Amino acid sequence: MLFFVHGLVTATWVSRIPTIQAALRLNNGVLGLTLLSGAVGAVSTIPFAGWLVTRYGSRRASAASSIAFGLAVVPPSLANNAVALSAALLIYGAVAAAMDVSMNAHGVDVEKAMRRPTMSRFHGMFSLGGMAGASIGGFAAAHGATPLLHFATAALICLVAVLIVRPMLLDVREDRGLTSHRLPLRDIPRVLWALSAIGFCILLSEGAMADWSAVYLKQVLKAGPGIAAAGYAVFSAAMAIFRLLGDLITSQLGPLRTVRAGSLVAACGLFSALCMTRPAFAMPGFAAAGAGFSVIIPLVFGSGGRVGKAAAFRNE
């Protein structure tokens, strides 16, 4: 449910980017700079989020950050200029990263407790949330609902959902002695650097799809507000389907072949979408991109949580 909420909140925001851009009369350059604020907030918060997980445990950190992220989607709808939108997105990006780190840490803990792969299914729920949020956003945009009403309703739904599932989260007993230690950069295993590079490339691409797919469909392919939001919905739907099948795919191909094949499929899908001149013809390309990206991040996060030296440092 936490992964679903994260996807729902993310898609709630991205589905209304064209509406907010038009309302504030931002050109694409200024919009790009405001979106950068969200990335700055996320990157600057990630180390702090790791500390929170270590200090308070993934259960408490996940619940608190999930509540904060649900509420953080509202301020962007209140912005009346680019500066205000940048400030709102700085906060939005910060709490998004905190939730992302903590819920994935909790997912690794659950995966270890269950002793079988589950991370791909967790990320499948994120994609289902993205599909739901983008679909609702497209409906809201097509019927002229204001971003404030849309975002506030989504925040209330997410808040209730998190409060309901919070008691069900796994109670992981972690050693609080770790709070006074840090893993030196020179001791980080090389495989973690490689996994980080792969994760950076995939998350950069997923972020581009989230932030710009609706804008691209509206401005370049002249889609209406509802259809513009459908691009991310199609992307998320394909990603959800293949993430739910991710464990089966990985067991058949192996992790390395799965990452290579997924990257190739995603690249071909994006190339195809950008070659099309009508929104309907671009949708299969968005779907192929979602299918290609689908399993890579769950594999990266799950593998990172099982790297021997880092895991040993976390538990020693």
BELHUNOR-V785943 format. One record per residue. N is the residue number from 1. PHI is phi in whole degrees, -180 to 180 (* if undefined). PSI is psi in whole degrees, -180 to 180 (* if undefined). OMEGA is omega in degrees with one decimal (NA if undefined). Layout:
[[N PHI PSI OMEGA] [N PHI PSI OMEGA]]
//
This chain:
[[1 * -38 178.1] [2 -64 -41 177.2] [3 -64 -40 177.8] [4 -62 -45 179.6] [5 -62 -42 179.8] [6 -60 -45 178.0] [7 -65 -39 -179.7] [8 -65 -45 -179.5] [9 -66 -43 179.3] [10 -59 -48 -178.2] [11 -70 -30 176.1] [12 -58 -45 178.9] [13 -69 -52 -171.3] [14 -68 -27 -179.3] [15 -69 -19 -178.4] [16 -110 10 178.3] [17 -57 -47 179.1] [18 -60 -38 179.4] [19 -64 -46 -179.9] [20 -68 -38 176.8] [21 -60 -44 179.7] [22 -67 -41 -178.3] [23 -64 -37 -178.8] [24 -92 -3 178.9] [25 57 51 -179.5] [26 -97 133 171.4] [27 -79 172 -173.8] [28 -64 -33 178.5] [29 -64 -47 178.9] [30 -67 -40 177.1] [31 -60 -42 178.4] [32 -61 -39 178.6] [33 -68 -38 177.9] [34 -68 -38 177.5] [35 -66 -31 177.5] [36 -62 -30 178.1] [37 -60 -38 177.3] [38 -63 -41 178.3] [39 -66 -40 178.0] [40 -62 -44 177.7] [41 -61 -39 -179.3] [42 -67 -50 -176.6] [43 -63 -41 -178.2] [44 -71 -21 -176.4] [45 -92 -22 -173.9] [46 -55 -47 178.3] [47 -61 -40 178.4] [48 -65 -38 178.6] [49 -63 -40 176.4] [50 -61 -40 177.2] [51 -63 -42 179.0] [52 -60 -43 179.4] [53 -63 -43 179.9] [54 -67 -40 -175.0] [55 -76 -44 -172.9] [56 -111 -7 -178.4] [57 92 151 -176.3] [58 -67 -28 -179.0] [59 -65 -52 -178.1] [60 -70 -41 179.9] [61 -65 -40 179.4] [62 -64 -46 -178.2] [63 -65 -47 -177.5] [64 -65 -45 -178.3] [65 -69 -30 178.2] [66 -67 -41 176.7] [67 -64 -44 -179.2] [68 -63 -40 -178.3] [69 -67 -39 177.5] [70 -60 -38 179.9] [71 -78 -27 -174.4] [72 -71 -13 -179.9] [73 -76 -17 -176.2] [74 -75 -46 -175.7] [75 -54 -37 178.4] [76 -59 -28 179.7] [77 -76 -13 -179.8] [78 -96 -8 -176.6] [79 -66 140 178.3] [80 -115 3 174.8] [81 -160 176 -175.4] [82 -66 -37 -179.2] [83 -65 -45 178.9] [84 -64 -39 178.6] [85 -65 -39 178.0] [86 -62 -43 179.5] [87 -64 -42 179.2] [88 -65 -40 -179.3] [89 -73 -27 174.7] [90 -62 -45 177.5] [91 -68 -44 178.8] [92 -57 -47 -179.8] [93 -65 -38 -179.1] [94 -63 -49 -178.1] [95 -74 -27 174.9] [96 -63 -44 178.8] [97 -66 -40 179.0] [98 -61 -43 178.6] [99 -68 -40 -178.8] [100 -60 -49 -179.1] [101 -64 -48 -173.8] [102 -70 -40 -178.6] [103 -73 -32 175.8] [104 -71 -37 174.6] [105 -62 -41 177.9] [106 -68 -37 176.6] [107 -61 -40 176.7] [108 -64 -40 177.9] [109 -62 -42 179.1] [110 -66 -41 179.4] [111 -61 -42 177.4] [112 -65 -41 -179.2] [113 -67 -36 -179.6] [114 -81 -20 178.8] [115 60 36 172.2] [116 -158 155 -176.5] [117 -63 129 177.7] [118 -136 -11 -172.4] [119 -61 -38 -179.0] [120 -64 -37 178.6] [121 -70 -36 175.3] [122 -59 -47 179.8] [123 -70 -25 172.2] [124 -63 -37 176.9] [125 -68 -34 173.9] [126 -60 -44 -179.3] [127 -68 -37 175.2] [128 -63 -40 175.3] [129 -63 -40 176.9] [130 -64 -42 177.9] [131 -62 -45 180.0] [132 -64 -46 -178.9] [133 -64 -40 179.4] [134 -69 -37 178.6] [135 -66 -45 178.1] [136 -65 -40 178.8] [137 -64 -41 176.9] [138 -63 -41 177.9] [139 -64 -44 -179.6] [140 -64 -41 -179.7] [141 -67 -41 -178.6] [142 -66 -29 -178.2] [143 -102 11 171.8] [144 76 19 177.5] [145 -68 139 179.6] [146 -70 148 176.5] [147 -57 -36 -179.1] [148 -62 -49 178.8] [149 -63 -44 179.8] [150 -61 -50 -176.1] [151 -69 -40 -180.0] [152 -65 -39 177.7] [153 -65 -44 178.1] [154 -62 -41 179.7] [155 -62 -42 179.8] [156 -64 -44 179.7] [157 -62 -45 -178.6] [158 -67 -39 178.4] [159 -61 -47 179.0] [160 -62 -43 -178.7] [161 -62 -44 -179.3] [162 -66 -42 179.8] [163 -64 -33 179.3] [164 -70 -43 -173.8] [165 -89 -11 -176.9] [166 -53 -45 -179.9] [167 -66 -15 -177.8] [168 -87 -10 -177.7] [169 -67 150 -177.7] [170 -67 130 179.0] [171 -88 98 -177.9] [172 -94 122 178.5] [173 -87 110 -177.6] [174 -114 152 179.8] [175 -75 117 -179.0] [176 -74 -9 179.5] [177 -65 -18 -178.5] [178 -69 -15 -173.6] [179 -65 -21 -178.9] [180 -97 7 -176.5] [181 -123 153 174.6] [182 -136 147 176.4] [183 -83 115 -179.9] [184 -61 149 -178.8] [185 -58 -37 -177.4] [186 -68 -18 -178.7] [187 -96 -3 178.7] [188 -70 127 -179.4] [189 -59 145 -178.4] [190 -61 -31 -179.3] [191 -63 -30 177.5] [192 -69 -36 175.5] [193 -63 -42 179.8] [194 -65 -45 178.6] [195 -63 -37 178.7] [196 -64 -39 179.6] [197 -65 -42 177.7] [198 -63 -47 179.8] [199 -61 -40 178.0] [200 -59 -47 -177.9] [201 -63 -43 -177.6] [202 -70 -44 -180.0] [203 -68 -33 174.1] [204 -61 -44 -179.2] [205 -69 -43 177.6] [206 -64 -38 177.8] [207 -65 -38 177.0] [208 -64 -41 177.4] [209 -63 -43 -177.8] [210 -67 -45 -172.5] [211 -80 -30 -168.1] [212 -120 -10 -176.6] [213 -62 -45 -179.7] [214 -66 -40 178.2] [215 -64 -43 179.7] [216 -62 -46 -178.9] [217 -64 -38 -177.8] [218 -75 -47 -172.2] [219 -84 -39 -175.0] [220 -91 -46 -177.5] [221 -97 2 173.4] [222 60 40 177.2] [223 -80 155 174.7] [224 -74 171 -176.5] [225 -58 -42 -179.8] [226 -67 -44 179.9] [227 -68 -35 179.9] [228 -60 -40 178.7] [229 -72 -19 -177.4] [230 -69 -23 179.3] [231 -59 -47 179.2] [232 -71 -31 177.3] [233 -64 -44 178.1] [234 -65 -44 177.2] [235 -57 -47 -178.0] [236 -69 -37 179.9] [237 -63 -47 178.2] [238 -64 -40 178.9] [239 -64 -41 179.9] [240 -64 -46 -178.6] [241 -59 -48 -175.9] [242 -77 -23 173.9] [243 -72 -36 177.0] [244 -67 -25 175.8] [245 -97 3 -171.2] [246 -60 -41 -179.1] [247 -64 -39 177.5] [248 -66 -45 179.8] [249 -61 -44 -178.4] [250 -65 -39 179.5] [251 -66 -27 179.8] [252 -84 -42 -174.9] [253 -97 -25 -170.7] [254 89 152 -175.6] [255 -59 -45 -175.3] [256 -65 -48 179.0] [257 -66 -34 179.1] [258 -64 -45 179.1] [259 -64 -44 -179.4] [260 -64 -47 -179.1] [261 -65 -41 179.3] [262 -62 -42 179.2] [263 -63 -41 179.7] [264 -66 -44 179.3] [265 -63 -43 179.7] [266 -64 -43 179.8] [267 -63 -43 178.5] [268 -66 -38 178.7] [269 -64 -46 178.5] [270 -64 -41 178.5] [271 -62 -43 179.7] [272 -63 -45 -178.4] [273 -62 -38 -177.5] [274 -76 -14 178.2] [275 -88 -12 -175.2] [276 -83 155 -178.1] [277 -112 -3 178.4] [278 -132 145 -176.8] [279 -56 -42 -177.5] [280 -62 -35 -178.5] [281 -77 -21 179.6] [282 -81 -22 -175.3] [283 -60 -43 177.3] [284 -59 -34 176.9] [285 -66 -42 176.0] [286 -62 -39 178.9] [287 -65 -43 179.2] [288 -63 -38 177.6] [289 -63 -43 178.1] [290 -63 -41 178.6] [291 -64 -41 -178.6] [292 -68 -42 179.8] [293 -72 -22 -162.1] [294 -50 -51 -168.4] [295 -93 -12 -170.3] [296 -68 -50 -178.4] [297 -64 -44 174.8] [298 -57 -39 177.7] [299 -65 -42 -179.7] [300 -64 -48 -178.4] [301 -66 -45 179.4] [302 -63 -41 179.0] [303 -67 -40 178.6] [304 -61 -38 179.9] [305 -72 -15 -178.2] [306 -107 2 178.7] [307 -64 129 -168.6] [308 -57 -53 -172.1] [309 -69 -42 179.8] [310 -67 -41 179.1] [311 -65 -39 178.6] [312 -65 -41 178.2] [313 -62 -38 -177.7] [314 -67 -32 -171.5] [315 -106 -7 -174.7] [316 -74 * NA]]
//
